[in-house]
Amino acid sequence: MPRAIVLNPADNVATLLDAGQAGDACALEGERTGKLVLLQDVPFGHKVCVTETSPGQEILKYGQVIGRASHAIRAGEHMHVHNIESARARGDLHKG
């Protein structure tokens, strides 16, 4: 069973400690425990959604905003550049 770690209780993502495949039960460890079913293949070190996420909602990792959901994301889905718009190092977001 793949494992994923939640680094802060406010996080809506977990980082996979083992690669997982769609349909695998994934054990959550760290600041949130339990299990969730992976809806997609998720490589080692990548993020998985742990709570239903609405379009535009902030993505939290380490208790910090790392981006925004570009569309609705279900718990168990792979979270990466295809569904997260980064909020880090975005000079174009600064107002002058």
N, C-alpha and C positions, 0 to 999 in steps of 0.2 A: 504494500500500500504506500503510495507516495505521501510525503510529508510537506507541509508548507508552514512557514513561520509568520506570525503576525507580530510586528515589532512595537506597536503602540495600540492601546485599547481603542483609540479613535480611528485607526486605519480601516479603510474599506478594501484594501488589497492585502494579499499574503504572498510571500516569495517562496517558490517551490525549492525544496531542498533535494528533491528527487524528481526526475522527469515523470510526467504522468500522461496517460492516454484518455481520450474521451470515454466516459463510462466508469473510470476508476473512482473509487471512494478515496478521498484525500483527507488525511488527518491534519487538523489545524493544531499548532503548538505555539507557545509563547504567551502573548497577552490575550489571546482568544483560543479556546479549545473547542473541540467537536470535530465533526466530519462534514464534508460537502462533496458532491459528485461533480467531477470535471465534465464540462459539456464539450470541451475541445481538447486536442492534444496541447500540452503545455510543457515547453522545454525546461530543463534544470535552470534555476536562477531567474526565471521569468515570473511575472506577476499573474495572480488569479484573483478574480473578483470574489469578495466574500459577502457582500450585501448588494441587493438590487440597486442599481445606479441609474439615475435619470440623465438625459442629455443636458450638458452644461454643468452637471454637478461636479464639485471639486473631488479630485482623487487624492487621498491621503496615504502617505507612507512615512514612517518614522514620526507620525503625528504632524507632518508638514505637507502643505499642498505641493504636489509634483505636477499637476495638470488638471484638465477638465475632460469629462466624458464627451466624445464627439457624437455619440448616440446612446440609446439605452443599452445597458450591459447587465446581463443576468448573473446571479451568483453562480460560480463555477466556470465562467467564461475566461479565456485567456485575455489579459489586459496588456496591450502593447501599442505601438504607433498606429495600428489600424483602427483603434477605438479610443485613444487618449491623445488630446492635444496638449503638448508640453507647456508648462508655465515657467520653466526654469531657463534662465539665460535668454529670455525673450525681450530683447531691446525694443522690438516693434510694439510691445505692449505698454511701454512707458510713455506717458503723456508729457509733451514738452512745454 
